[in-house]
Structure formats: C-alpha cells, structure tokens
Amino acid sequence: MKKSILTLSAVVAALFASQAVVAQTTRAEVKAEAASAVKAGAVAKGEGPAAMAKPKHTKARAEVKAEAAAAEKAGAIEKGPSPDAGKGAKSTKARAEVKKEAAEAVKAGEVGKGPDVKK
C-alpha cells in the first residue's frame, strides 16, 4: 500500500514539474510581448497610470488669461482677492464670559457635559 502511494505521488510530482518547465517563458520572450503590447497601445509605458484622463478644459491658458483681462478691464470682475475673503464670524464676548455662560447652562441642565451626554 505504501509503495503504491509513493509511486502515485512521484507520478503526480513529475507531471507538475514537467508542466512547469513547458509553461516557462524566457526573459526575452516576456520583454518582446511587453514591447508589442505597449506598441499596440494595450498597456501604458512606464510606471504611470494606465490611462490618463483627458483634461476638462477646452481653451488654451493664453485664451483664458485674455478673457480674464478683458472682463477686468470692463469692470465685470475685480482684481485681487474677494472683499469678503478672510472675514469670519467674530464674537463680541470675552472668553471668560463665554465660559461662565457655558458653566451656568451645564448647572441649569440646559446642556450636558462629559462622555455621558447623549448626542
């Protein structure tokens, strides 16, 4: 029984080994296949993304700059940053006053405090 199992395993191992030898290709063959695929456009050349996305713009940079200059000259747009840029809501209260109000709200039970607060 042991002899037949050993023989069977040897035959199976020999089949797998012969199949691996037949399936191997040489480095030159692989390089030739890759070069032909790149030439045909099937794969991208190099390490970049496979397919580059088309740009979303349809105008040249010079054309866009000319339009912006014309709009600025006509008064349709202002040069520089927006007049509202950097303006956020400013508090009129001092930090100590805000902290005092928050502490009073917690004591009165209007707002919770800590990890036990239900969201």
N, C-alpha and C positions, 0 to 999 in steps of 0.2 A: 504494500500500500504506500509506504513512504517513497519507494522507488518511482512509482507512477506519478506521485505528486511532484517529486523533484524533477522528473522528466517533463511533465506538463509545464511547470514554472520555467524551466530552461527554454522550452519552445516558445512560450509567450514572451519571455525576455528577449529572445533572439528576434522575434517578429517586430517588437517595438524598436529594437536597436537598428534593424535594417531599414525600417520605415523612417527613422530619424535621419539616417545617413542619406537616403534618397531625397528627403524633403529639404535638406540644407542647400542654400544657395551661396555662391561666393560673394565676397565683398564687391567685386567688380560688377556682378550682375545686379546687386541691390542698388549700387550707385547709378548704373545705367537706367534702371527702372525709375529711380527718383528723378533723374535728369529729364527723362522723356515725359514724366508726369508734370514737372514744372514747365517744360516747353509747351505742353498741351494746355496748360492753364488749370489743371486739375487740383494742384496744390500751390500755396503761396511759397515764394522763395524766401529763405531766411527764417528768423525766429519771430517775425511779426505776426499780427493777427491774420487768420486765414483769409478773410475778406474785408477789405477796407470799405467803410461806409462812405457813400457819396456825400460831399458837403451839402449843407442845407441852403447855402446862399447861391444866388444866380447872377449877382452883379460882382464886378471887379472892385477891389478895395479903392482904387482911384475914383471910380464912379460914385461909390458910397460917400467918400470924403467930399467930392464935389457937390453932391446933393445936400450934405450937411452944411457946407459953407454957404450955399445958396439960401437954405432955409434960415440960417443965422442972419444973413445979410438982409433978408426980407422981414426979419423980426418974428418969425414963426417959433423960433426956439431961442433960449438964452445960452450964452457961452458959460461954461463952468458948472459947478455942482448945483443941484436943485436948492432953491432958497430954504426949503424945509429940511434939508439934509442935516442929520445930527441933532435935531430937536426932538427930545423925548419928553414924556410927562415929568414935570418937576413937582416935588412935594412942597407944600407950603409949611409943613410942620417940621419941628426938630425931631431928631432921632429919639431923644428921651421922651418926648410927648407921645410918639407913636408906640414906644414900648410900654408906657404907662397905660395907654388905651387898650393895648392888647392884653395886658395883665388883668385889667378890670373886666374885659369881656370874658376871659377864662374864668374868673371868680364868679361872675354872674351866670355862667353856664351857657353863654351865647355861642361860644366856640370851644372846641375840645383842645386838649394838649397832650402830646406824647404819643406813644405807639397804640394806645387804646382808642384813639379817635377813629370813628367809622367813616369811611370815605364813600 
